[in-house]
């Protein structure tokens, strides 16, 4: 049995369909890709033109200008041989007054017035102090004059004289008289006598002073004739000790009289 085969030169129908689908897909891909890249490459930017220098800036610099915050100005350390430049705004200058200079005339006048018052007060105090010192010196001189007058009066009523060689340790006559006056003063302070009808009573007594200032060997050389008068004189000598020690032991003679 003979079989007939039919061979056609045209492709099958399904191959045509597949090829058409592939072509359509390729067309879609090539059509969509350029559009997307075009949108990314050609974006629209709005720039405010200020001057010719701004036009020459690239688009990227304009974008950074919009996004980057303003920078703070910092100080840079000056290089050698160059002065430092301070870019900070200058602070408000405060004028500090020098010593002795016042910016407020009214307060300055008040201060000067107070200083004058203080100096016047110091001057017044100094004057008062000098017056008090002068008065004190005058009072001291008056006291010395009164003491000398009293001493003269006492010497007229009570006489003390050293007997023998005197005081070799005391060289000058002034020092000897000073020591005798001191002994006389001590005895006079202790002499207490009663009232007597007669004013012609007189007694002479003697005593010695040792190196410690103690009174030793008191005795009556000449009696007044009145026991009470002689006893008061002896008691005054004994109560006057101890006296300032002399240069050496010596005997003193004391005359008591009314």
FIVEXLUM-303714 format. One record per residue: residue in three letters; x, y, z of N, C-alpha, C, O in turn. Coordinates in steps of 0.02 Angstrom, whole numbers, padded with zeros to 5 digits, always signed. Layout:
N
ALAXYZXYZXYZXYZ ...
//
This chain:
258
UNK+00044-00059+00000+00000+00000+00000+00045+00060+00000+00093+00066+00038 UNK+00027+00102-00043+00067+00163-00050+00039+00217-00006-00021+00228-00004 UNK+00085+00250+00031+00066+00307+00074+00094+00370+00042+00149+00370+00016 UNK+00054+00423+00044+00076+00488+00016+00096+00535+00072+00059+00541+00121 UNK+00150+00566+00065+00173+00615+00116+00167+00685+00088+00185+00698+00030 UNK+00142+00731+00130+00135+00801+00108+00186+00842+00146+00183+00848+00207 UNK+00231+00869+00111+00283+00912+00142+00273+00982+00117+00273+00996+00057 UNK+00263+01029+00166+00251+01100+00149+00312+01141+00168+00345+01127+00219 UNK+00327+01190+00130+00384+01236+00145+00366+01291+00196+00411+01324+00221 UNK+00306+01304+00211+00284+01355+00261+00289+01328+00332+00276+01269+00344 UNK+00308+01368+00378+00313+01345+00448+00245+01332+00476+00193+01352+00450 UNK+00249+01298+00531+00187+01281+00565+00158+01343+00598+00192+01392+00611 UNK+00093+01339+00610+00058+01398+00637+00079+01414+00708+00082+01473+00726 UNK+00093+01366+00749+00110+01379+00820+00178+01412+00824+00190+01451+00870 UNK+00221+01397+00778+00287+01430+00779+00280+01504+00764+00315+01546+00792 UNK+00233+01518+00719+00222+01589+00704+00195+01625+00765+00214+01682+00778 UNK+00151+01593+00802+00122+01625+00862+00176+01638+00914+00177+01691+00944 UNK+00221+01589+00925+00275+01597+00976+00322+01652+00955+00342+01694+00996 UNK+00339+01653+00893+00385+01705+00870+00355+01774+00877+00389+01822+00895 UNK+00290+01778+00862+00256+01843+00869+00254+01866+00941+00263+01925+00956 UNK+00243+01819+00986+00241+01837+01058+00309+01861+01083+00313+01910+01121 UNK+00361+01828+01060+00429+01848+01081+00445+01918+01055+00473+01959+01091 UNK+00426+01930+00993+00439+01996+00965+00401+02051+01003+00428+02104+01017 UNK+00338+02036+01018+00300+02086+01057+00332+02100+01125+00334+02157+01147 UNK+00356+02046+01157+00388+02057+01223+00451+02100+01217+00463+02144+01257 UNK+00490+02086+01166+00550+02126+01157+00534+02199+01143+00567+02245+01168 UNK+00481+02209+01102+00461+02278+01089+00439+02315+01152+00454+02373+01163 UNK+00401+02277+01193+00378+02309+01256+00437+02327+01301+00439+02381+01331 UNK+00486+02280+01306+00544+02293+01349+00584+02353+01323+00601+02397+01362 UNK+00598+02354+01259+00636+02410+01231+00598+02476+01233+00627+02530+01233 UNK+00533+02470+01235+00493+02532+01237+00491+02562+01307+00490+02623+01315 UNK+00490+02519+01357+00483+02544+01427+00549+02565+01458+00551+02614+01495 UNK+00603+02531+01444+00668+02546+01476+00693+02616+01459+00712+02651+01505 UNK+00695+02637+01399+00719+02705+01384+00678+02760+01418+00705+02812+01437 UNK+00613+02748+01425+00570+02799+01457+00589+02809+01529+00593+02866+01553 UNK+00603+02753+01566+00620+02759+01637+00688+02794+01647+00694+02838+01689 UNK+00737+02775+01608+00803+02807+01615+00799+02880+01595+00836+02922+01622 UNK+00755+02895+01550+00748+02965+01529+00720+03008+01585+00739+03066+01593 UNK+00674+02978+01624+00645+03016+01680+00698+03029+01733+00699+03083+01764 UNK+00743+02980+01744+00795+02990+01795+00847+03040+01772+00871+03081+01811 UNK+00865+03037+01708+00918+03081+01684+00895+03152+01674+00934+03199+01682 UNK+00833+03161+01656+00810+03228+01639+00756+03251+01687+00698+03260+01669 UNK+00778+03261+01752+00731+03290+01801+00733+03365+01794+00783+03395+01775 UNK+00676+03395+01811+00671+03468+01807+00691+03498+01875+00667+03476+01927 UNK+00736+03550+01875+00758+03586+01935+00741+03659+01925+00747+03687+01871 UNK+00721+03690+01980+00704+03761+01980+00759+03798+02018+00769+03784+02077 UNK+00794+03844+01987+00850+03881+02017+00837+03955+02008+00820+03978+01954 UNK+00846+03993+02064+00840+04066+02060+00908+04094+02041+00957+04086+02077 UNK+00911+04127+01985+00973+04155+01962+00984+04224+01993+00943+04269+01986 UNK+01041+04231+02030+01056+04295+02063+01104+04336+02022+01094+04396+02013 UNK+01155+04304+01996+01205+04341+01957+01239+04295+01908+01223+04235+01905 UNK+01284+04320+01871+01319+04279+01821+01357+04222+01853+01363+04168+01823 UNK+01385+04233+01916+01424+04180+01948+01381+04121+01964+01405+04064+01963 UNK+01316+04132+01980+01272+04077+01998+01256+04034+01938+01242+03974+01946 UNK+01258+04061+01878+01241+04022+01818+01294+03970+01804+01278+03917+01778 UNK+01357+03984+01821+01411+03938+01806+01415+03879+01853+01451+03832+01840 UNK+01377+03881+01909+01379+03825+01956+01344+03765+01927+01294+03773+01892 UNK+01368+03706+01938+01335+03645+01914+01272+03632+01951+01258+03661+02003 UNK+01233+03586+01923+01168+03570+01953+01178+03535+02019+01139+03545+02065 UNK+01231+03495+02024+01244+03458+02086+01260+03506+02143+01238+03495+02199 UNK+01297+03559+02129+01312+03608+02181+01249+03643+02204+01242+03658+02263 UNK+01203+03657+02158+01140+03688+02177+01100+03643+02222+01068+03666+02269 UNK+01102+03576+02208+01065+03529+02250+01095+03527+02321+01058+03526+02370 UNK+01162+03527+02325+01194+03527+02392+01179+03591+02429+01173+03591+02490 UNK+01173+03645+02392+01157+03709+02424+01089+03707+02457+01078+03739+02509 UNK+01041+03670+02426+00974+03666+02454+00972+03621+02515+00933+03633+02561 UNK+01012+03567+02516+01006+03517+02569+01052+03529+02628+01034+03515+02685 UNK+01113+03555+02616+01162+03563+02670+01143+03622+02713+01130+03676+02687 UNK+01141+03613+02781+01126+03670+02826+01183+03721+02826+01239+03704+02807 UNK+01169+03782+02846+01222+03834+02847+01277+03815+02896+01264+03793+02952 UNK+01338+03826+02873+01396+03810+02915+01409+03865+02966+01396+03924+02954 UNK+01434+03843+03023+01453+03891+03075+01525+03913+03063+01567+03874+03043 UNK+01538+03976+03076+01605+04004+03064+01648+03990+03125+01629+04008+03181 UNK+01704+03959+03116+01750+03944+03171+01815+03982+03160+01832+04002+03105 UNK+01850+03991+03216+01913+04027+03213+01969+03979+03196+01972+03924+03222 UNK+02013+04000+03153+02071+03960+03136+02132+03992+03168+02138+04053+03175 UNK+02178+03947+03189+02239+03973+03220+02280+04009+03168+02289+03984+03113 UNK+02305+04068+03184+02343+04107+03135+02410+04075+03120+02441+04046+03163 UNK+02431+04082+03058+02497+04056+03038+02550+04102+03065+02537+04158+03086 UNK+02612+04078+03063+02668+04118+03087+02676+04180+03045+02674+04177+02983 UNK+02686+04235+03078+02696+04298+03043+02632+04332+03022+02634+04387+02994 UNK+02574+04302+03036+02510+04332+03017+02469+04344+03080+02471+04305+03127 UNK+02433+04398+03080+02391+04415+03138+02328+04374+03137+02301+04358+03083 UNK+02303+04358+03196+02241+04319+03201+02182+04363+03182+02177+04421+03201 UNK+02136+04333+03143+02077+04369+03120+02017+04339+03155+02003+04280+03148 UNK+01981+04380+03192+01922+04357+03228+01861+04372+03186+01845+04430+03172 UNK+01826+04319+03165+01769+04327+03121+01704+04334+03160+01651+04345+03131 UNK+01709+04328+03227+01648+04336+03267+01627+04409+03268+01670+04453+03261 UNK+01564+04422+03277+01542+04492+03281+01572+04525+03343+01574+04494+03396 UNK+01595+04586+03337+01628+04619+03395+01579+04628+03452+01523+04652+03443 UNK+01603+04609+03513+01561+04617+03573+01558+04691+03592+01600+04731+03574 UNK+01507+04705+03630+01498+04774+03652+01553+04793+03701+01561+04758+03752 UNK+01588+04845+03688+01645+04864+03730+01621+04897+03794+01580+04944+03794 UNK+01648+04872+03849+01631+04900+03915+01691+04938+03940+01745+04910+03946 UNK+01682+05001+03953+01736+05043+03976+01744+05035+04051+01698+05051+04089 UNK+01802+05010+04073+01816+05000+04144+01853+05062+04170+01906+05079+04143 UNK+01826+05095+04220+01860+05156+04244+01925+05138+04278+01930+05089+04314 UNK+01976+05179+04267+02040+05170+04300+02036+05191+04373+01990+05226+04394 UNK+02087+05168+04410+02089+05187+04481+02100+05262+04486+02141+05291+04452 UNK+02062+05293+04530+02067+05365+04540+02026+05405+04491+02026+05467+04495 UNK+01992+05372+04444+01951+05407+04394+01879+05384+04402+01866+05324+04402 UNK+01834+05430+04409+01763+05414+04417+01725+05435+04356+01735+05490+04330 UNK+01681+05391+04332+01640+05407+04275+01575+05442+04295+01538+05465+04252 UNK+01562+05444+04360+01501+05475+04384+01520+05536+04426+01542+05528+04483 UNK+01512+05595+04400+01534+05655+04436+01500+05663+04504+01532+05685+04551 UNK+01436+05646+04509+01401+05656+04572+01431+05613+04627+01444+05637+04682 UNK+01443+05549+04612+01473+05505+04662+01544+05527+04679+01565+05522+04737 UNK+01580+05552+04630+01648+05577+04643+01646+05635+04691+01688+05638+04737 UNK+01600+05681+04683+01594+05738+04728+01576+05714+04798+01603+05740+04847 UNK+01531+05666+04803+01513+05639+04869+01573+05606+04903+01584+05614+04963 UNK+01612+05569+04863+01670+05536+04892+01721+05587+04917+01749+05579+04971 UNK+01732+05640+04878+01779+05692+04899+01754+05726+04962+01793+05742+05007 UNK+01688+05738+04966+01659+05770+05025+01669+05727+05087+01686+05752+05140 UNK+01656+05661+05079+01666+05616+05136+01739+05614+05158+01754+05611+05218 UNK+01784+05615+05109+01855+05614+05126+01876+05677+05164+01916+05674+05211 UNK+01849+05734+05143+01864+05797+05177+01837+05794+05249+01872+05815+05296 UNK+01776+05769+05257+01748+05763+05325+01790+05717+05368+01800+05730+05428 UNK+01814+05662+05338+01855+05615+05377+01921+05648+05400+01942+05640+05457 UNK+01952+05686+05354+02015+05719+05371+02004+05772+05425+02045+05780+05470 UNK+01947+05808+05419+01932+05858+05471+01921+05826+05539+01943+05852+05590 UNK+01887+05768+05539+01876+05733+05602+01942+05709+05632+01953+05714+05692 UNK+01987+05683+05589+02052+05661+05613+02093+05719+05641+02128+05713+05691 UNK+02087+05776+05608+02123+05835+05631+02097+05857+05699+02135+05876+05744 UNK+02030+05856+05707+02001+05875+05771+02022+05826+05827+02038+05847+05882 UNK+02022+05761+05811+02044+05712+05861+02117+05721+05880+02135+05716+05938 UNK+02158+05736+05829+02229+05747+05843+02239+05809+05887+02281+05810+05932 UNK+02199+05860+05874+02204+05921+05914+02183+05908+05986+02215+05932+06033 UNK+02128+05870+05994+02106+05853+06062+02159+05811+06098+02171+05820+06158 UNK+02189+05764+06061+02240+05722+06091+02299+05763+06115+02326+05752+06169 UNK+02321+05811+06072+02376+05854+06092+02358+05896+06153+02400+05906+06197 UNK+02296+05921+06155+02275+05960+06213+02276+05918+06276+02297+05941+06329 UNK+02251+05855+06270+02252+05811+06329+02323+05797+06352+02337+05796+06412 UNK+02368+05785+06304+02437+05772+06322+02468+05834+06356+02505+05827+06405 UNK+02453+05893+06329+02479+05954+06360+02451+05963+06431+02487+05981+06477 UNK+02385+05949+06438+02356+05954+06505+02386+05903+06553+02397+05917+06611 UNK+02399+05842+06527+02429+05790+06569+02499+05811+06591+02518+05802+06649 UNK+02538+05838+06544+02606+05861+06562+02603+05918+06612+02643+05922+06658 UNK+02554+05963+06602+02548+06019+06649+02528+05994+06719+02554+06017+06769 UNK+02482+05945+06721+02462+05916+06785+02521+05882+06819+02529+05886+06880 UNK+02562+05847+06779+02620+05814+06807+02669+05865+06836+02697+05855+06890 UNK+02680+05919+06799+02724+05971+06825+02697+06002+06889+02734+06015+06936 UNK+02630+06013+06890+02600+06040+06951+02608+05992+07009+02622+06013+07065 UNK+02599+05927+06996+02607+05878+07050+02679+05877+07076+02690+05871+07136 UNK+02726+05883+07030+02796+05884+07051+02811+05946+07093+02848+05943+07142 UNK+02783+06003+07072+02794+06064+07111+02763+06058+07181+02793+06079+07231 UNK+02703+06029+07184+02671+06020+07249+02711+05972+07292+02720+05983+07352 UNK+02737+05918+07261+02778+05870+07299+02841+05903+07325+02861+05890+07382 UNK+02873+05945+07284+02933+05980+07308+02916+06027+07366+02954+06033+07414 UNK+02859+06061+07360+02839+06107+07414+02826+06068+07479+02846+06089+07533 UNK+02792+06011+07472+02779+05969+07531+02844+05944+07561+02852+05940+07621 UNK+02891+05926+07517+02956+05901+07541+02993+05954+07580+03024+05939+07631 UNK+02989+06016+07556+03023+06070+07592+02992+06079+07661+03027+06089+07710 UNK+02925+06076+07663+02891+06084+07728+02910+06027+07775+02922+06039+07834 UNK+02914+05967+07750+02930+05910+07793+03002+05913+07817+03017+05895+07874 UNK+03047+05936+07774+03117+05942+07795+03125+05992+07852+03169+05985+07894 UNK+03081+06041+07852+03084+06089+07907+03063+06059+07974+03083+06082+08027 UNK+03021+06006+07971+02996+05975+08032+03032+05909+08047+03034+05889+08105 UNK+03060+05876+07996+03092+05811+08006+03156+05810+07966+03155+05816+07905 UNK+03212+05802+08000+03277+05802+07967+03310+05734+07972+03311+05704+08026 UNK+03336+05708+07916+03372+05645+07914+03440+05657+07884+03445+05682+07828 UNK+03492+05640+07921+03560+05650+07895+03599+05586+07909+03591+05556+07962 UNK+03642+05566+07862+03684+05507+07875+03741+05524+07922+03765+05581+07923 UNK+03763+05476+07961+03816+05486+08009+03875+05442+07989+03865+05384+07970 UNK+03935+05467+07993+03994+05428+07975+04018+05445+07905+04015+05503+07884 UNK+04040+05393+07869+04071+05402+07803+04021+05410+07747+04040+05427+07691 UNK+03958+05399+07761+03907+05406+07708+03900+05342+07668+03914+05287+07693 UNK+03878+05348+07605+03863+05292+07562+03914+05290+07505+03907+05327+07456 UNK+03967+05248+07511+04018+05248+07458+03991+05221+07392+04019+05237+07339 UNK+03939+05180+07393+03912+05153+07331+03876+05206+07290+03867+05197+07230 UNK+03854+05259+07322+03819+05314+07288+03869+05370+07281+03891+05398+07331 UNK+03886+05388+07222+03942+05434+07211+03922+05507+07215+03954+05546+07250 UNK+03870+05526+07180+03853+05597+07176+03813+05619+07236+03778+05580+07268 UNK+03819+05683+07252+03781+05712+07308+03706+05711+07294+03665+05705+07339 UNK+03689+05717+07230+03618+05716+07212+03587+05648+07227+03530+05645+07252 UNK+03623+05595+07213+03597+05528+07228+03593+05516+07303+03547+05482+07327 UNK+03642+05543+07341+03639+05537+07414+03578+05573+07441+03542+05546+07483 UNK+03567+05633+07418+03508+05671+07441+03443+05637+07421+03394+05638+07459 UNK+03442+05605+07363+03382+05570+07341+03367+05511+07387+03310+05499+07405 UNK+03419+05473+07407+03408+05416+07452+03386+05440+07521+03341+05410+07551 UNK+03416+05494+07545+03396+05521+07611+03324+05544+07609+03286+05534+07657 UNK+03304+05576+07554+03235+05600+07548+03186+05541+07547+03131+05545+07574 UNK+03206+05486+07516+03163+05426+07514+03154+05397+07585+03098+05380+07604 UNK+03209+05393+07623+03204+05368+07692+03161+05414+07734+03119+05392+07774 UNK+03171+05479+07724+03132+05528+07762+03058+05523+07746+03016+05529+07791 UNK+03042+05512+07683+02971+05507+07662+02938+05446+07695+02882+05450+07718 UNK+02974+05389+07696+02946+05329+07726+02932+05339+07801+02880+05317+07826 UNK+02979+05372+07836+02969+05384+07909+02912+05433+07920+02872+05425+07965 UNK+02909+05485+07878+02856+05536+07885+02787+05505+07876+02740+05524+07911 UNK+02781+05459+07829+02716+05427+07817+02692+05387+07877+02632+05378+07887 UNK+02739+05361+07917+02720+05319+07974+02717+05358+08040+02699+05330+08092 UNK+02735+05423+08039+02736+05461+08103+02666+05486+08119+02640+05529+08084 UNK+02638+05460+08171+02573+05482+08197+02583+05502+08270+02602+05461+08311 UNK+02571+05565+08285+02582+05589+08354+02519+05623+08379+02481+05652+08340 UNK+02507+05619+08443+02449+05653+08472+02459+05729+08474+02514+05754+08461 UNK+02407+05764+08492+02411+05836+08499+02445+05853+08565+02430+05825+08618 UNK+02492+05901+08561+02528+05924+08621+02516+05998+08630+02507+06036+08583 UNK+02515+06017+08693+02504+06088+08709+02565+06130+08691+02558+06187+08671 UNK+02624+06101+08697+02685+06137+08681+02706+06121+08609+02698+06065+08586 UNK+02733+06171+08574+02757+06162+08506+02833+06165+08502+02860+06170+08447 UNK+02867+06160+08558+02940+06164+08559+02971+06095+08571+03030+06091+08590 UNK+02934+06042+08560+02960+05975+08571+03005+05955+08513+02990+05968+08455 UNK+03061+05922+08530+03109+05899+08480+03145+05838+08507+03167+05837+08565 UNK+03152+05786+08464+03188+05725+08483+03233+05705+08426+03216+05713+08367 UNK+03292+05678+08444+03341+05656+08395+03352+05581+08405+03370+05559+08460 UNK+03341+05541+08352+03349+05469+08355+03397+05446+08300+03406+05481+08250 UNK+03427+05389+08311+03473+05360+08261+03455+05287+08249+03425+05254+08291 UNK+03473+05263+08189+03461+05192+08172+03508+05174+08115+03540+05217+08084 UNK+03512+05110+08101+03553+05084+08047+03509+05045+07997+03456+05019+08014 UNK+03533+05041+07935+03498+05003+07883+03548+04951+07856+03602+04968+07832 UNK+03528+04887+07860+03573+04835+07836+03567+04828+07759+03530+04866+07727 UNK+03603+04779+07732+03605+04772+07659+03539+04746+07630+03529+04749+07569 UNK+03494+04721+07673+03428+04699+07650+03375+04754+07658+03318+04744+07638 UNK+03394+04811+07686+03347+04866+07695+03311+04864+07762+03265+04904+07773 UNK+03330+04819+07808+03298+04816+07873+03327+04868+07920+03387+04883+07918 UNK+03284+04897+07962+03305+04947+08011+03329+04911+08074+03293+04870+08102 UNK+03389+04926+08095+03418+04894+08155+03446+04947+08202+03464+05002+08182 UNK+03449+04928+08266+03480+04969+08319+03451+05040+08323+03489+05088+08323 UNK+03384+05048+08326+03357+05115+08336+03368+05137+08410+03363+05096+08455 UNK+03383+05200+08420+03394+05226+08488+03382+05301+08489+03385+05336+08438 UNK+03368+05326+08549+03355+05397+08558+03421+05430+08579+03450+05412+08630 UNK+03443+05478+08540+03503+05515+08556+03487+05575+08600+03522+05589+08649 UNK+03434+05610+08583+03413+05668+08623+03338+05663+08634+03300+05662+08586 UNK+03317+05660+08697+03246+05655+08713+03213+05724+08712+03245+05775+08726 UNK+03149+05724+08697+03111+05786+08697+03086+05804+08766+03063+05859+08778 UNK+03091+05757+08813+03064+05767+08880+02992+05745+08886+02963+05747+08940 UNK+02963+05724+08829+02894+05701+08829+02895+05628+08805+02915+05614+08749 UNK+02872+05584+08848+02875+05513+08832+02833+05497+08770+02855+05459+08726 UNK+02773+05524+08766+02729+05509+08710+02759+05533+08644+02753+05499+08592 UNK+02792+05590+08646+02823+05616+08585+02881+05572+08563+02887+05554+08504 UNK+02925+05553+08612+02981+05509+08596+02957+05441+08571+02986+05413+08524 UNK+02905+05414+08601+02879+05349+08582+02849+05350+08510+02858+05303+08472 UNK+02814+05405+08493+02786+05411+08425+02842+05414+08373+02835+05387+08318 UNK+02898+05447+08390+02954+05451+08344+02987+05382+08334+03002+05362+08278 UNK+02997+05344+08389+03027+05278+08385+02981+05230+08345+03005+05190+08304 UNK+02916+05235+08356+02868+05192+08321+02869+05206+08246+02863+05160+08206 UNK+02875+05269+08226+02877+05288+08155+02938+05258+08121+02934+05235+08064 UNK+02996+05257+08156+03057+05229+08126+03049+05153+08116+03067+05127+08063 UNK+03023+05119+08166+03016+05046+08162+02966+05025+08108+02976+04975+08073 UNK+02912+05064+08100+02861+05046+08051+02881+05064+07979+02849+05041+07932 UNK+02932+05106+07970+02953+05128+07903+02990+05072+07865+02993+05074+07804 UNK+03017+05022+07901+03054+04969+07867+03008+04917+07837+02950+04912+07856 UNK+03032+04877+07790+03101+04882+07762+03107+04939+07712+03060+04956+07676 UNK+03168+04967+07711+03184+05022+07666+03224+04996+07606+03249+04940+07608 UNK+03231+05036+07554+03275+05015+07499+03346+05003+07524+03373+05045+07560 UNK+03377+04948+07505+03445+04933+07530+03495+04986+07508+03495+05005+07449 UNK+03538+05009+07553+03589+05058+07535+03649+05024+07502+03652+04963+07497 UNK+03697+05065+07481+03758+05037+07451+03798+04998+07503+03831+04949+07487 UNK+03796+05020+07565+03828+04985+07621+03792+05006+07685+03756+05056+07686 UNK+03803+04966+07738+03769+04982+07801+03796+05049+07827+03856+05062+07827 UNK+03749+05089+07851+03768+05155+07877+03718+05174+07931+03664+05146+07935 UNK+03736+05223+07971+03693+05247+08025+03663+05314+08005+03696+05357+07977 UNK+03599+05320+08020+03562+05381+08003+03538+05413+08068+03521+05379+08116 UNK+03536+05480+08067+03512+05519+08123+03450+05556+08101+03451+05590+08049 UNK+03396+05550+08140+03332+05582+08122+03314+05631+08177+03319+05616+08236 UNK+03292+05690+08155+03270+05742+08203+03195+05751+08195+03171+05768+08141 UNK+03158+05740+08249+03085+05751+08252+03072+05813+08292+03098+05822+08347 UNK+03030+05858+08264+03012+05918+08302+02944+05942+08277+02924+05928+08221 UNK+02910+05980+08321+02846+06010+08303+02857+06081+08280+02809+06115+08262 
//
